[in-house]
Amino acid sequence: MSKAKHPLFIKFNKVAGFTQQEIAAWSSKHLVRNSYAVSYGLNCFPGIQDGKSNHLSILTSKNEELSRSIFKWLNTVIGNVKTAILGVYHSISSKLVPRYLAECCYRFNRRFNMGEMIVSLLKHSANTLPMLTRLLKLAEVRW
């Protein structure tokens, strides 16, 4: 979060389901030690507490005003991502959802320096070795 309480970076991945095991596997891969995670009161999110991360669960149905203030930017970002995906891709393939999410995250996380994004894409394009088409079409290998 910025000083103005705006989100700076996001990370979205497609998960197999909202289970504690799935969320625990995701959090162990993506959250650094001593991270502090705040979540809705869904039953799967206690999976975040794997010994290296702190977790606070807020039951949104019990305190609507608190949940609205805490999750304001999360809900805004999720709404914007859904609108962007549905506006660009008129036929959504569930197989390609990870790719759509990765594209949105890439642009969001680099939005403050768009000029550098173009230079970075060109540099990485020039330095990337040739790859088989079937490998290029892979959306995401289990995050």
N, C-alpha and C positions, 0 to 999 in steps of 0.2 A: 504494500500500500504506500502511496505517496503521502507527503505531508498533508495534502488536502483530502486524504482518505479515499483516493481513487486507485483502482487496481493497476498495477504496472505489468504484470505477467500472468499468463494463464497456462494451464496444462489440461487438455482434454484427451481421454482415451476411451475407446469402446471397450466395455467390460462384458464378460459372458453373462453376468447376472448380479443382482444386488444381494449377495450373500457375504457373510463375514469372512469366509475363506477368500473370496475373490477380492474384496476390499483390502484384506490383510496382505495378499500377494501384491496388489497394486501399490499399496503404501510402502511396503518394504523395498520396492523397486524405485519409487519416485520421491519419497520424502526423506530429507536428510535428518540426521540425528538432532534431537531436540526441537524438531519442528512443532509448531502449534497448529492443530487442525480444529476448525469449528465446522460442525455439520448439522444438518437437519436431524430430527429425532428418529430417522429410519433405523430399523433393527440391524442393518448390515454395518453401520459405521463404527460400532465398537471394535471391529476388526482392525481399525487404525492403531489401536493401542497395542503395539507389538513390542513394547519395551524401549523403543528408541524415540517415539513421538508422543506428544501430549495431545489429548483429544477432549473437546468440550462439545457435548451434544445439546442442542436447543430444541425443545419440543415446540414446534411452530404453532400447533393448534392451541396451546395453552397461553401463549403470549404473542399475539399477533403483532403488536406494536414493536416489541423487541426484535422479533424475527424480521420484520419489514426493514428495520434500520440496519441490522447486522448483515442481512442477505441482499440488501438493495442492489449493490453493484454486481453481485453474482447473478441475480435474476436478470439484471439489465444485459450483462454480457451473454448469458445463455440465450436470451431473446434475440439479441443482435446476431449471434452465431446461427441460430435457426433461420432467421430471416435471410441472412446472407447465403446460406446453403440452399434454401428453397428458392431464392431469387435467381441463383446462378445455375443450379443443376435442376432441371425440370423433371428429370426422371432419376430418382434417388435409388442407388443400388446399395443394399445393406452390406455387401461385400466391400464397397468403397467408402463406407462411413469413416473408417479411420483416416483415410486420405483426405476427405473433406475437413475433418476436425483438425488434422495436422496443418492444412493450408490456412485455416482460420487462426490457429495458434501462432503460426509463423508470422503472419501479417500483424496480428495484435501485438506480439512481443517485440516487433521491430518498428512499430508505428511512429515512434518519435524521430527516427532517422531513416526516412524513406530512400534518400539518395544513397546511403551506405548499403541498403538492401539490394539495390540494383548492381552496385559494384561487387558485392559479396556473391550474388547469384552468377554474375559473369565469371568471377574468379573460380568459383566451385565448378561451374560448367566446363571451363577450360581445363581444369585439373582432374576431372572425373574420367576414369578409364572406361572404355567401351563395355557395355553390359548386354547380356541376352535380353530380348524383349520380354520373355516370360518373367524374368527377375524385375524388370522395370514395372511390370503390371502388378506386382505384389503390393498390396495396400499397406499392410503392417503385420509384422510377425510378432504377435503377442507382446506388445509394448516392450 
